[in-house]
């Protein structure tokens, strides 16, 4: 079973690297920026997918259905969707940089929206199909935060989000990292958990960033609306900081059940 799982992981990551390369080429060749970004993209994407492959091999023992304890012999559908979102990270990074000088903003908006929708799709599939796994929970949180960190830095670099919002999001994501690290030190083991406000913060930030890309397409006409959305999302993120601190205090003091020690997630 372990060999079949390893082959499945290798096949999925290999297929996703090929898919991301084709997506990048579909943007780069018609727009003419392959000579400028092509070699760097291929190097970064290859290194990223090799790193992802290594991490999945390292955590093979966590490919287990939580409800039944059944070990998987292949990557299930929910995890494939999550991995698709993760594998898109280098592609989005390079395309957003290229969008500053090349006319790819409209199709890039469509790609960003599709990537964000996978955040809802994998959760729906995993719950409906009884495919919730420990590795899936870890990947889901890691993929969302990795995507948000990259997009937040890039969006701020291109002045698509205000300074106060950049600081707020980075502080929220940094707080998450610090609290999880403390729980690892204290509890020695963590199980990802998700709070409503944490999910709301991630979802609204994703919606805002899709809207920010839309503002690039519509120029200044959507400016006042987007500014209002920024303040609403900022309030949600600020509320999630309080919610995270409360959840952290509860996780730090409670007596964990067997096999469920600590708190992570969003």
C-alpha positions as CSV (number, residue, x, y, z in Angstrom):
1,X,0.0,0.0,0.0
2,X,2.9,2.4,0.8
3,X,4.4,1.8,-2.6
4,X,1.1,2.5,-4.3
5,X,0.7,5.7,-2.3
6,X,4.2,6.8,-3.2
7,X,3.5,6.2,-6.9
8,X,0.2,8.1,-6.6
9,X,1.9,11.1,-4.9
10,X,4.7,11.1,-7.6
11,X,2.1,10.9,-10.4
12,X,0.0,13.7,-9.0
13,X,2.9,16.1,-8.4
14,X,4.4,15.3,-11.8
15,X,1.1,15.9,-13.5
16,X,0.6,19.2,-11.7
17,X,4.1,20.4,-12.6
18,X,3.3,19.7,-16.2
19,X,-0.1,21.4,-15.9
20,X,1.4,24.6,-14.3
21,X,4.0,24.8,-17.0
22,X,1.3,24.6,-19.7
23,X,-0.7,27.4,-17.9
24,X,2.4,29.6,-17.7
25,X,3.2,29.0,-21.4
26,X,-0.5,29.8,-22.3
27,X,0.1,33.2,-20.8
28,X,3.7,33.8,-21.6
29,X,3.9,32.8,-25.3
30,X,1.0,34.9,-26.7
31,X,2.0,37.9,-24.5
32,X,5.7,37.6,-25.3
33,X,7.2,37.5,-21.8
34,X,8.7,33.9,-22.0
35,X,12.2,35.2,-22.8
36,X,12.0,37.5,-19.7
37,X,10.5,35.1,-17.2
38,X,10.5,31.6,-18.7
39,X,13.8,30.2,-17.4
40,X,13.4,31.6,-13.9
41,X,9.8,30.3,-13.8
42,X,10.8,26.8,-14.8
43,X,13.6,26.7,-12.2
44,X,11.4,28.0,-9.4
45,X,8.4,25.8,-10.3
46,X,10.6,22.7,-10.5
47,X,12.2,23.4,-7.2
48,X,8.9,24.1,-5.6
49,X,7.3,20.9,-6.8
50,X,10.3,18.9,-5.7
51,X,10.0,20.4,-2.2
52,X,6.3,19.6,-2.2
53,X,7.0,16.0,-3.3
54,X,9.5,15.6,-0.4
55,X,7.1,17.0,2.2
56,X,4.3,14.6,1.0
57,X,6.7,11.6,1.2
58,X,7.7,12.8,4.7
59,X,4.1,12.8,5.9
60,X,2.9,9.7,4.1
61,X,1.7,8.3,7.4
62,X,-0.9,11.1,7.6
63,X,-2.8,10.0,4.5
64,X,-5.5,8.5,6.8
65,X,-9.2,9.0,6.8
66,X,-10.0,10.6,10.2
67,X,-13.4,9.1,10.6
68,X,-12.5,5.5,10.0
69,X,-8.7,5.4,10.5
70,X,-8.3,3.8,7.0
71,X,-5.0,4.4,5.4
72,X,-5.1,5.6,1.8
73,X,-3.2,3.8,-1.0
74,X,-3.5,6.8,-3.3
75,X,-4.1,10.6,-3.2
76,X,-7.8,11.1,-2.9
77,X,-9.9,13.7,-4.7
78,X,-10.1,16.3,-1.9
79,X,-6.3,16.2,-1.5
80,X,-5.8,16.5,-5.2
81,X,-7.8,19.7,-5.2
82,X,-5.8,21.1,-2.3
83,X,-2.5,20.1,-4.0
84,X,-3.7,21.8,-7.2
85,X,-4.1,25.1,-5.3
86,X,-0.6,24.6,-3.7
87,X,1.0,23.9,-7.1
88,X,-0.4,27.1,-8.6
89,X,1.6,29.3,-6.2
90,X,4.7,29.8,-8.4
91,X,2.6,30.3,-11.5
92,X,0.5,33.0,-9.8
93,X,3.6,34.7,-8.5
94,X,5.3,35.1,-11.9
95,X,2.1,36.0,-13.7
96,X,1.3,38.7,-11.2
97,X,4.8,40.2,-11.7
98,X,4.3,39.9,-15.5
99,X,0.9,41.6,-15.4
100,X,2.6,44.9,-14.5
101,X,4.1,45.2,-18.0
102,X,2.1,42.8,-20.2
103,X,-1.6,42.6,-21.2
104,X,-2.7,39.5,-19.2
105,X,-4.7,41.1,-16.5
106,X,-8.2,39.9,-17.6
107,X,-7.3,36.2,-18.0
108,X,-5.2,36.4,-14.8
109,X,-8.3,37.5,-13.0
110,X,-10.0,34.4,-14.1
111,X,-7.2,32.2,-13.0
112,X,-7.1,33.9,-9.5
113,X,-10.8,33.3,-9.1
114,X,-10.5,29.7,-10.0
115,X,-7.7,29.1,-7.6
116,X,-9.7,30.8,-4.8
117,X,-12.7,28.6,-5.6
118,X,-10.7,25.5,-5.0
119,X,-10.6,26.5,-1.3
120,X,-14.3,25.8,-1.1
121,X,-14.3,22.8,-3.4
122,X,-11.8,20.7,-1.5
123,X,-13.7,21.2,1.8
124,X,-17.0,20.3,0.2
125,X,-15.6,17.2,-1.5
126,X,-13.8,16.0,1.7
127,X,-16.9,16.4,3.9
128,X,-19.5,15.1,1.4
129,X,-17.4,12.1,0.5
130,X,-16.1,11.3,3.9
131,X,-12.5,12.0,2.7
132,X,-11.3,14.2,5.6
133,X,-7.7,13.3,6.3
134,X,-5.0,14.7,8.6
135,X,-2.7,15.4,5.7
136,X,-5.6,17.2,4.0
137,X,-6.2,19.5,7.0
138,X,-2.5,20.3,7.2
139,X,-2.2,21.0,3.5
140,X,-5.4,23.1,3.4
141,X,-4.2,25.5,6.1
142,X,-0.6,25.6,4.7
143,X,-1.8,26.2,1.1
144,X,-4.2,29.0,2.1
145,X,-1.6,30.8,4.2
146,X,1.2,30.4,1.7
147,X,-1.0,31.7,-1.0
148,X,-2.1,34.7,1.1
149,X,1.4,35.6,2.2
150,X,2.7,35.6,-1.4
151,X,-0.3,37.6,-2.7
152,X,-0.3,40.0,0.2
153,X,3.4,40.9,-0.4
154,X,3.0,41.1,-4.2
155,X,-0.3,43.2,-4.0
156,X,1.4,45.6,-1.5
157,X,4.5,45.9,-3.8
158,X,2.2,46.9,-6.6
159,X,0.2,49.3,-4.4
160,X,-3.0,47.3,-4.8
161,X,-3.7,47.2,-1.1
162,X,-3.1,50.0,1.5
163,X,-0.3,49.9,4.0
164,X,-2.6,49.4,7.0
165,X,-4.2,46.3,5.4
166,X,-0.8,44.8,4.5
167,X,0.3,45.2,8.2
168,X,-3.0,43.8,9.5
169,X,-2.8,40.7,7.3
170,X,0.9,40.0,7.9
171,X,0.3,40.4,11.6
172,X,-2.6,38.0,11.5
173,X,-0.6,35.4,9.6
174,X,2.5,35.9,11.8
175,X,0.3,35.5,14.9
176,X,-0.9,32.2,13.5
177,X,2.7,30.9,13.0
178,X,3.8,32.0,16.5
179,X,0.8,30.5,18.3
180,X,1.2,27.1,16.5
181,X,4.9,27.1,17.3
182,X,4.1,27.6,21.0
183,X,1.5,24.8,21.0
184,X,4.0,22.5,19.4
185,X,6.5,23.3,22.1
186,X,4.0,22.9,24.9
187,X,1.7,20.1,23.6
188,X,4.4,18.3,21.5
189,X,1.7,17.4,19.0
190,X,-1.0,19.3,17.2
191,X,-4.1,18.5,15.2
192,X,-5.4,21.2,12.8
193,X,-8.6,22.7,13.8
194,X,-10.6,25.4,12.1
195,X,-12.6,28.2,13.7
196,X,-15.5,30.1,11.9
197,X,-13.7,33.4,12.1
198,X,-10.5,31.9,10.8
199,X,-12.3,30.6,7.8
200,X,-14.2,33.8,7.4
201,X,-10.9,35.8,7.4
202,X,-9.2,33.6,4.8
203,X,-12.3,33.6,2.6
204,X,-12.9,37.3,2.7
205,X,-9.2,38.1,2.0
206,X,-9.4,35.8,-1.0
207,X,-12.5,37.6,-2.2
208,X,-10.9,41.0,-1.7
209,X,-7.8,40.0,-3.7
210,X,-9.9,38.8,-6.5
211,X,-11.6,42.2,-6.4
212,X,-8.3,44.0,-6.4
213,X,-7.3,42.2,-9.6
214,X,-10.7,43.2,-11.0
215,X,-9.9,46.8,-10.2
216,X,-6.8,46.5,-12.4
217,X,-9.2,45.6,-15.3
218,X,-11.8,48.2,-14.6
219,X,-9.2,50.9,-13.7
220,X,-10.5,53.6,-11.3
221,X,-14.3,53.0,-11.8
222,X,-14.4,50.3,-9.0
223,X,-12.1,52.2,-6.6
224,X,-14.7,53.4,-4.1
225,X,-16.4,50.0,-3.9
226,X,-13.1,48.2,-3.4
227,X,-12.1,50.6,-0.7
228,X,-15.3,49.8,1.2
229,X,-14.6,46.1,0.8
230,X,-11.1,46.6,2.2
231,X,-12.5,48.1,5.4
232,X,-15.1,45.3,5.8
233,X,-12.5,42.6,5.3
234,X,-10.1,44.5,7.6
235,X,-12.8,44.3,10.3
236,X,-13.2,40.5,9.8
237,X,-9.4,40.0,10.0
238,X,-9.2,42.0,13.2
239,X,-12.0,40.0,14.7
240,X,-10.3,36.8,13.7
241,X,-7.2,37.9,15.7
242,X,-9.3,38.1,18.8
243,X,-10.9,34.8,18.0
244,X,-7.5,33.2,17.4
245,X,-6.2,34.4,20.8
246,X,-9.3,33.0,22.6
247,X,-8.9,29.6,20.8
248,X,-5.2,29.5,21.6
249,X,-5.9,30.1,25.3
250,X,-8.5,27.3,25.3
251,X,-6.2,24.9,23.5
252,X,-3.3,25.7,25.8
253,X,-5.3,25.0,29.0
254,X,-7.6,22.2,28.0
255,X,-6.8,18.5,28.6
256,X,-6.5,17.1,25.1
257,X,-8.2,13.8,24.1
258,X,-6.0,10.9,23.1
259,X,-4.6,11.6,19.7
260,X,-5.9,15.1,19.6
261,X,-3.4,17.4,21.3
262,X,-3.3,21.1,20.5
263,X,-4.8,23.4,18.0
264,X,-3.9,24.7,14.7
265,X,-5.7,25.4,11.4
266,X,-7.0,28.9,10.7
